[in-house]
């Protein structure tokens, strides 16, 4: 059983050398094990220094970090983008996830550039210091792709649109933040207030991004070898992990790694709308003749293909990509298996592949509107979004017209 109560776990003295970092370093003792938690900001020089200081002083049996293997590879390998096969990402229908990942990473990188530091440097520093002293490292976070997909699944559709718009708007914002402001944000009362606000505004999102990961990180820390553990985590997780450790409740990680299935509502809509369109055209053909049915088919092709190819044109896509949009959109709109955006972005990636440098300069390119068309990488985003939206608009217009023709 634990030798500390939850309240004791939160306030356990970390020894005289740590008193100046009382808000950032917590000590939790459970039986014969001790967990030293270091709460950090992911774009802070001071956090990097604190991580090294604590690990070198404590010399733990194991160092746990708030990273999953994918994020660790992204931080540790400078040439990571050379190994990224964008076409394979598109084949797996993960391009939308890649877009969100890159946008979030680019936004954080811009904040880091203001302070002269790579985002997540303190997490990487923890692994470096551990290697210097032959201390095992445990990557304790959940796969970021699982977290994103669970977050999307848990967020109502209209909220996703709002969040997407806010995320895109934040790309063009230029926040000015200093080390002093970062330290203020890391104070527990400020963080608790921010977490509570997120919980009120989007409880499902907070549950996935904060609460679930608190539980996940805690259980992985419990499973780490050794009696003395140093864990380096974002300051926003510090309070939740302290409470979860002290509670000593075992967490089953398997359910937290499951990506929720698509809602039956979307499956019904995905197949119902195409069936409605095809059925309506068939009924028009039966009641008004083959010529009338042919006119409706032609209208469907023109509006769907026309709007999607216009999206490709606005994105300054390759001419063959624009042609692909015109041909693919009327077909993909009749199946929920794949969208026009995925078909078009794959063709664009084959014809005009992005270069490694564009991944490395994404943070700077995002804030310059003209770069969205000059960068081959950002143009992929434009092709994906604009051809997809064009196909959606064409589907709405085509469906409206076909349904109205039923009653004429």
N, C-alpha and C positions, 0 to 999 in steps of 0.2 A: 504493500500500500504506500501511498505518497506520504512523505514527511512534511509536506507543505499544503496548506489550504489554498484555494484559488486566490484569495486576497494576498496571502503571503507570497504566492508565486509571482504575483505582479510587482511586489515591492521588495522582494528578497534583496538584501544588501549584496552588492557585487564586489565589495572590498574597497579599501581606500583608493587604490589607483584608478578605479572606475567611476568614482563619485561625480567627476566632472561630466561624465557621459550617462548620467542616470536615466535620461529619457531615451537613450539610444541603445543601451546595453542592459539586458535583463538576465537574471540567473534563476533557473527553476531546478530544484532538487527533488528527485523522485526516487525514493529508496536509496540504492547505492549509485544512482546515476545522476549526472549533473548536465544541464543544458544551458549553455551561454548563448543567448540570442542577441544578434547585432542587427538593429533596424537601420536601414540605409535609404538614401535617395539615389536613384539610378543615374543621376547626372551631377554628382557632387564630388569634388576633390577631397573634401573632408571625410566623406564616407570611405573613399579608397584608403586614406591614411588610417582611419579608425579600424578598418578590417585587418590591415596588416598588424597594427599595434596589438589588437586583441588576440589574434592567432599566435603571434610570436610570444606573447606573454603567457597565454594559457597552455600552449602546446597540447592541444586536445588529442584524443584517440581517433577522432574523425571530424571532418569539416563537411557540413551540409550546406548546399547553396540553392537558392530559389531559381533553378534553371532546369529545363528538360534537355535531353540530348540534342534536339534540333536547335534550340536557342544557343546552347553551348558551342556547337559547331559554327553557328553564325558569328558568334563573338570571337572565337579562338582562331578561326581560319581566315586569314586576310584575303585569300583567293577563292572564297566560298562561291562567289557568283559564277566563276568559270565552270563550276561543276553543275550549275543549275540548268536543267533542260526545260525551258519554258514550254516547249511543245508537249513534253510528257506531263507537265502540270495541267495543261489544257486537256489532254486526253483523259486524264483522271477527273476532269470537271472540278478542279480545285483552283481555277484561276481567280475566282471571286475571293476566295480565302487568301490567296497570295496578294491580291490587291489590298485587302484590309491590313494584312501583316506589314506590307511595305509602307502604306500610309501611316500606320501607327509608329513604325520604326523611324520613318523619315521625320515625323513630328518631334519625336523624342530626340533624334539626332540633332535637329535644329536647336533645341534647347541646350543640348550638350555643347554644340559649337560655340554658343555664347560664352560658355564657361571654360572652353578649351579642353573638353573631356569627351571620351566616347561613352554613349549611354551603356549602362551595365558594366562599366569598367571595374566597379568595386566587386562585382560577382566574379569576374575573371581574375581579379587580384587575389581573391580568396583561394582560387584553384592554384594560382602561381605560388603563393606563400606555402600552401599545403604541400605542393610538390617539392619545394625547397627543403622542407623538413621531413619528407617521406611520410606525410600524413595522408591516409586514405580520404578520398573525396566522394560524396554521394550527391548526385543530381536529383533533387527531391521534388521538383515541380511536375505537374501534369503536362502532357504533350500540349503545346500551345494550340495546335490544330483542333484537338478535342475541345479545349476550353472555348475557342472561338465558335465552333459549331454548336456546342451546347448553349452558349450565350445567344446565338442567333435563334436557335430553336425555342429558347425560353422567352424571347422577346416578341410581343405582338407585332403583326405586320406593319401597322401604321407607326408604331414606335421605331421600328427598324428604319423606316423612311426618314423620320425626324433625326435619329441618331446618325444616319448616313449623311444627311445634309449638314449636320453640325460638325461631323468629322471632316467633311470636304471643306467647310468654311474655315475650320481651324487650320487647315493647310496654308491658307492665304493670310492667316493672322501672324503677327510678329511679336510674340510675347517676350518681354524683357524680364529676366529673372536673375537674381543675384544669389550668391552662396548664403547670405544672411536670410533671404526670403525662403530658401530651401530649408534652412535650419528651423525657421519658424513653422513651416509646413509639417516638419517631422515631429513637432510637439504633439503629444498624445491627445490633448484636449481638442486641438485643431483637427487632427485626423479623425477622431471620434465623431466630431460634428460633420465632417465631410462624408464619412461612411453612413451616418444616420440620414443625411440628406439624400444620398444615393438610394438608401433603402426605402425612403418615402417616395421618391420620384420613380424609381424603377426597381422594385423589390426583387423581381425575377433575375435581373441583371446582377444586382449585388450578390444574390445567392450563388450565382455561378462564378463570378469573377473574384469574389472575396471569401464568402463563407465556405464554399466547397473547397477552394484552394487552401484556406486555413486548415481545414480538416485533412486534406490530402498531404500537405506539407508536414503537418504534425505527425501523421501516421508513418510517413516515410522517415522522419527523424527518429521516431521510436524504434524503427526497424534497423537503424544505422548501427554498426558495430562499435563497441567500446563503452566505457563508463562516462567519459567526459566528451561532450559534443559541443562544438561551436557551430551555430547555424547563422548564416548570413541571408537575411530576407529583407524585402521592402518594408519600410517603416509602417505602411498601412496594414501589414499582416501581423505586426508585433503583438498587439493586444490580443487578437483572436487566438494566436498560437499559444501564448502564455496561458490563457484560460483553458484551451483544449488540452494542453499538456497536463495541467493541474487536475483536470477532470478525470483523466486516465480512462476515457471511454475508447474502446477499440473501434477503429473505423474500417469498414469493408471497402477497399479501394475499387473493386471491380465495378460496382454500379456507377462510380464517379468517372470511369473511363468509357462508359457507354455513350455513343452518340444517339440521341433520341430519334426514332423513326419519323418520317414525314407524316404530318397530320392527315387523317383520312379525308378531311375536308378538302385539302389541296389535291389529294389523289382523285377525288370525285370531280373537282373542277378541272384538273388536268386532262382527264379523259372525257368528262361530260361536255365541255365546250367543243372539242373537235367532233364528237358524236353529234352534237346539236347542229353544227355547221354542215357536216356531210349529210345528215338526215334531212336538213332543210333543203339543201340543193337537190337531193334525190326526190323529195316530195314536189318541189317545183317542177322537176323534169317529168314526174308522173302526172301532175295536174295541169301543167301549162306547156309541156312539150320539151323535147331535147334542146331546142334552140334557146329557150329561156334558161334552162339549167346551164348551158354552155356560157351564156352571157354572165351568169352569176359566178361561175368558175373563173372566167376571165377577169371579172371585177376583183375577185378575191386575190388573184395573182398580181394584178396591177397595183392595188393599194398596199398589199402586204410587202411585195417585193419593192415597190416604189419607195415607201417610207423607210424601209430598212436600208436600201441602197443610198437613199438620201443621207441617212445617218453615216454610212461609210464615206460618202462624199464630204460631209462636214468634218469628218475625222481626218481628211486627206489621206485616206487609205489607198493602197495599191489598186490600180484599175481592176485587176483580177479579183481582189477582195470585194470591190463594189459590185462586180458582176456576180460573185458568189452570194452576196447578200440578196440580190434580186431573185436568184434561183432558189436559194435555201429557205428564205423566210416563209414563203407560202407553204412549204412542206413542213418545216420544223414547228410552225404554229399549230399544226394538226397532230402533234405528239408532245407529251410532257417529258419525253426521254432526254431531249437535248434542245437547247435554244439556238436561235440564229446567231446570237452573240458569240457563243462558243465555236460555232462553225467558222464564222468570219475571223475571229481572233486567231484561230489555228492557221488559217490560210495566210493571214497577215504575218504571223510569226515565222512561217516557212519562207515567205517571199522577202520580208524585211525584218530579219531577226535583230533583237536589241544587242548592244555590245556591253561588255563588262563594266566599262567606265560609267555607263548610264545608271547602273545599280548603285555605284559608289557615290554618284553626285545627285541622287534622287532628292535628298532633302533640300538642296539648293534649287534644283530644277522645278520643284513643285510650286514654288512661290512666284515663278515667272510665267505668266500666261502663255507667252509665245513658245516657251520650251515644251508645252504640252503637245505642240505640233512638230517641233523640231526634234525632240527626243523620240527615238524609235520605241523605247520602253513605254513612255507615257502615251504615245500614239496607240499602242496596244490597248491601253486602258480606254482610250476614247473610242476605238473600234468596237471593243466589247460592249461598252455601255450604249453608245449611240445606235449601233445596228440592232441591239436588243430592244431598246426603247422604240425604235422605228418599227420593228416587227410587232411589238405590243400595240402601238398606236394603229397600225394597219389592221391588226386582228380585231380591235374594237370597232373601227370604221367598217370593215368588211362584214363582221357579224351583224352590226346594226342594219346595214343595207340589205343583207340576205334575209334577215327576219322580217323586215318591213315588206319585202317582196312576196313573202308568204301570204300576206293579207291584201294584196292588190288584185 
